[in-house]
């Protein structure tokens, strides 16, 4: 079961980086405002939370994982494998 969580976090982090980087490139090419990048990042996080949140908790950002661990909402024994998988 833990392996499924780690794979989900890895895939979610991949999509976050892929879509975010793509938005940055499109913004650079078209010289649009930064709001398009913000919308892209926000939308991909929204979709990933709904799609993967029930499997892994949707900790795609290492800062979220560390913060949850500090306040006691995330098992400290799982923090290193979670960070290695991207979140």
C-alpha positions as YAML, in Angstrom:
chain: A
units: angstrom
residues:
- id: 1
  name: UNK
  ca: [0.00, 0.00, 0.00]
- id: 2
  name: UNK
  ca: [2.84, 2.41, 0.77]
- id: 3
  name: UNK
  ca: [4.33, 1.81, -2.68]
- id: 4
  name: UNK
  ca: [1.07, 3.00, -4.26]
- id: 5
  name: UNK
  ca: [1.29, 6.26, -2.27]
- id: 6
  name: UNK
  ca: [4.86, 6.87, -3.38]
- id: 7
  name: UNK
  ca: [4.09, 6.20, -7.04]
- id: 8
  name: UNK
  ca: [1.09, 8.53, -6.83]
- id: 9
  name: UNK
  ca: [3.25, 11.28, -5.32]
- id: 10
  name: UNK
  ca: [5.90, 10.78, -7.99]
- id: 11
  name: UNK
  ca: [3.37, 10.96, -10.84]
- id: 12
  name: UNK
  ca: [1.65, 13.98, -9.29]
- id: 13
  name: UNK
  ca: [4.93, 15.83, -8.88]
- id: 14
  name: UNK
  ca: [5.83, 14.98, -12.47]
- id: 15
  name: UNK
  ca: [2.58, 16.51, -13.75]
- id: 16
  name: UNK
  ca: [3.03, 19.59, -11.57]
- id: 17
  name: UNK
  ca: [6.52, 20.20, -12.93]
- id: 18
  name: UNK
  ca: [5.52, 19.31, -16.52]
- id: 19
  name: UNK
  ca: [2.51, 21.64, -16.65]
- id: 20
  name: UNK
  ca: [4.25, 24.40, -14.69]
- id: 21
  name: UNK
  ca: [7.31, 24.35, -16.90]
- id: 22
  name: UNK
  ca: [5.12, 24.29, -20.00]
- id: 23
  name: UNK
  ca: [3.23, 27.33, -18.73]
- id: 24
  name: UNK
  ca: [6.50, 29.16, -18.14]
- id: 25
  name: UNK
  ca: [7.70, 28.38, -21.67]
- id: 26
  name: UNK
  ca: [4.39, 29.44, -23.26]
- id: 27
  name: UNK
  ca: [4.44, 32.64, -21.20]
- id: 28
  name: UNK
  ca: [8.00, 33.39, -22.33]
- id: 29
  name: UNK
  ca: [7.21, 32.77, -26.00]
- id: 30
  name: UNK
  ca: [3.95, 34.73, -26.09]
- id: 31
  name: UNK
  ca: [4.94, 37.51, -23.66]
- id: 32
  name: UNK
  ca: [1.66, 37.19, -21.77]
- id: 33
  name: UNK
  ca: [1.01, 38.23, -18.22]
- id: 34
  name: UNK
  ca: [2.07, 36.05, -15.32]
- id: 35
  name: UNK
  ca: [-1.53, 35.29, -14.43]
- id: 36
  name: UNK
  ca: [-1.59, 32.48, -17.01]
- id: 37
  name: UNK
  ca: [1.22, 30.71, -15.18]
- id: 38
  name: UNK
  ca: [-0.56, 31.14, -11.88]
- id: 39
  name: UNK
  ca: [-3.78, 29.73, -13.35]
- id: 40
  name: UNK
  ca: [-1.89, 26.76, -14.82]
- id: 41
  name: UNK
  ca: [-0.19, 25.93, -11.50]
- id: 42
  name: UNK
  ca: [-3.42, 26.39, -9.55]
- id: 43
  name: UNK
  ca: [-5.46, 24.30, -11.95]
- id: 44
  name: UNK
  ca: [-2.98, 21.42, -12.05]
- id: 45
  name: UNK
  ca: [-2.84, 21.36, -8.23]
- id: 46
  name: UNK
  ca: [-6.64, 21.39, -8.08]
- id: 47
  name: UNK
  ca: [-6.91, 18.46, -10.50]
- id: 48
  name: UNK
  ca: [-4.16, 16.50, -8.75]
- id: 49
  name: UNK
  ca: [-5.70, 16.96, -5.31]
- id: 50
  name: UNK
  ca: [-9.03, 15.66, -6.55]
- id: 51
  name: UNK
  ca: [-7.44, 12.82, -8.52]
- id: 52
  name: UNK
  ca: [-4.75, 11.69, -6.08]
- id: 53
  name: UNK
  ca: [-5.67, 13.14, -2.70]
- id: 54
  name: UNK
  ca: [-7.53, 10.07, -1.51]
- id: 55
  name: UNK
  ca: [-4.56, 7.82, -2.33]
- id: 56
  name: UNK
  ca: [-1.57, 9.72, -0.98]
- id: 57
  name: UNK
  ca: [-2.78, 12.90, 0.67]
- id: 58
  name: UNK
  ca: [-1.57, 15.05, -2.26]
- id: 59
  name: UNK
  ca: [1.68, 16.32, -0.71]
- id: 60
  name: UNK
  ca: [3.25, 17.33, -4.02]
- id: 61
  name: UNK
  ca: [5.27, 20.11, -2.45]
- id: 62
  name: UNK
  ca: [8.02, 19.10, 0.00]
- id: 63
  name: UNK
  ca: [7.20, 22.15, 2.13]
- id: 64
  name: UNK
  ca: [3.70, 20.75, 2.68]
- id: 65
  name: UNK
  ca: [5.10, 17.36, 3.73]
- id: 66
  name: UNK
  ca: [7.54, 18.95, 6.17]
- id: 67
  name: UNK
  ca: [4.87, 21.26, 7.62]
- id: 68
  name: UNK
  ca: [2.43, 18.39, 8.12]
- id: 69
  name: UNK
  ca: [5.18, 16.38, 9.79]
- id: 70
  name: UNK
  ca: [6.08, 19.23, 12.16]
- id: 71
  name: UNK
  ca: [2.48, 19.66, 13.35]
- id: 72
  name: UNK
  ca: [2.03, 15.90, 13.74]
- id: 73
  name: UNK
  ca: [-0.35, 15.21, 10.83]
- id: 74
  name: UNK
  ca: [2.20, 13.13, 8.87]
- id: 75
  name: UNK
  ca: [4.17, 10.13, 10.09]
- id: 76
  name: UNK
  ca: [7.80, 11.16, 10.62]
- id: 77
  name: UNK
  ca: [8.94, 7.69, 9.52]
- id: 78
  name: UNK
  ca: [7.50, 8.31, 6.05]
- id: 79
  name: UNK
  ca: [8.97, 11.76, 5.50]
- id: 80
  name: UNK
  ca: [12.23, 10.69, 3.82]
- id: 81
  name: UNK
  ca: [10.59, 8.30, 1.28]
- id: 82
  name: UNK
  ca: [7.88, 10.89, 0.61]
- id: 83
  name: UNK
  ca: [10.45, 13.61, -0.06]
- id: 84
  name: UNK
  ca: [12.40, 11.28, -2.36]
- id: 85
  name: UNK
  ca: [9.23, 10.74, -4.42]
- id: 86
  name: UNK
  ca: [8.68, 14.47, -4.83]
- id: 87
  name: UNK
  ca: [6.34, 15.48, -2.08]
...
